[in-house]
Amino acid sequence: MSLPLCVLLLAAASSFLSAQPPKDGDKKSGDNDKFYHGKGINDLNAIGHRNVGCNRGLGNWYTLDAQVRMGQQFAQQVEQTQHVITDPFVNEVVNRLGQNLQRNSDTQLPFTIKILDVQEPNAFALPGGYMFVNAGAILLADNESQLAGVMAHEIGHVAACHAARESTRGALAQIAMIPVIIMTGGIAGLGASEAANYGIPAAFGKFSRNFEAQADYLGIQYMYKAGYDPNGMINFFEKLEALEKKRPGVYMKLYGDHPQTPDRIAKSQEEIEKILPPRNQYKIDSSDFEQAKRRLALIMNHRLKNDEDNQAPELRRTASDKDSDQKDDRPVIRRAPGGK
């Protein structure tokens, strides 16, 4: 790459990137060790006052303000390329759930949450607190706690600044690509081709398995802190397992770079037993969530029906034509009744 082009790309990055000289190392293995042995990582009372990965330095060049600006730009691209569900009641229920989880998390960023008219059971969060939940994830969830698991995982990515840190790692390898290499993985994970469908640059379309495991770990804590049964996340994993058995290959398409589902289930169960004090009562479901699911199902079914109605007309032969010995498309000449 020529020097002038590098200069132009770096100039374009300046509106988003705030870099500072490296302070300390941030190797992947060491970074993972620091996370699980960090001060207060298992202190539920310290949630909201912990730094779970947003330290500035060699490992993260991006300020929170820069992440918000990037997230806002890419969120606009998503909304321009995808249909957003606008039903007020469905949006109110899903946003209420997400904001409750955010208030009980380590991130201080306000969240903007939108529902996409997409059937795949996925969700993803852009840097800066912009979350998109596919309608398919809501419909696949049996109850509110299962959807809470999906959304808490996404909030874990944002709280730990995973997108900024993945982007920084890529920048260290190829600094001229800084403006176009940031996005988060989602509980399902978005591959490069899928991310492109949302209008998001996706040089790093999926997180490392370490970051996905960290998002699970944080998400379980946030669910518990917000009053939800943390087993809801495990139950959603089990539904993904069932989906894979029903539609072989779908897991590898959507979740290939994540820890394998049985491993995630076992690890999450272990974490729940070790770090979460048992409670007599959890929030599992609500009548509002069930009503929102019914409304969303009707919206999606109506959309599918409209899609079918809008298909191009199909020409069909009449019964008499089908019985004809004609084997080409030339018109058949018939005599009028009484004609000679």
Secondary structure as UniProt FT lines:
FT   HELIX           3..13
FT   TURN            14..16
FT   HELIX           28..36
FT   TURN            39..42
FT   HELIX           44..46
FT   TURN            47..48
FT   TURN            58..59
FT   HELIX           64..81
FT   HELIX           88..103
FT   STRAND          112..116
FT   STRAND          123..126
FT   TURN            127..129
FT   STRAND          130..134
FT   HELIX           135..140
FT   HELIX           144..159
FT   TURN            160..161
FT   HELIX           162..173
FT   HELIX           175..180
FT   TURN            186..188
FT   HELIX           192..197
FT   TURN            198..199
FT   TURN            203..204
FT   HELIX           209..225
FT   TURN            226..227
FT   HELIX           231..246
FT   TURN            248..249
FT   HELIX           250..255
FT   TURN            256..257
FT   HELIX           261..275
FT   HELIX           287..309
FT   HELIX           319..323
FT   TURN            337..338
//
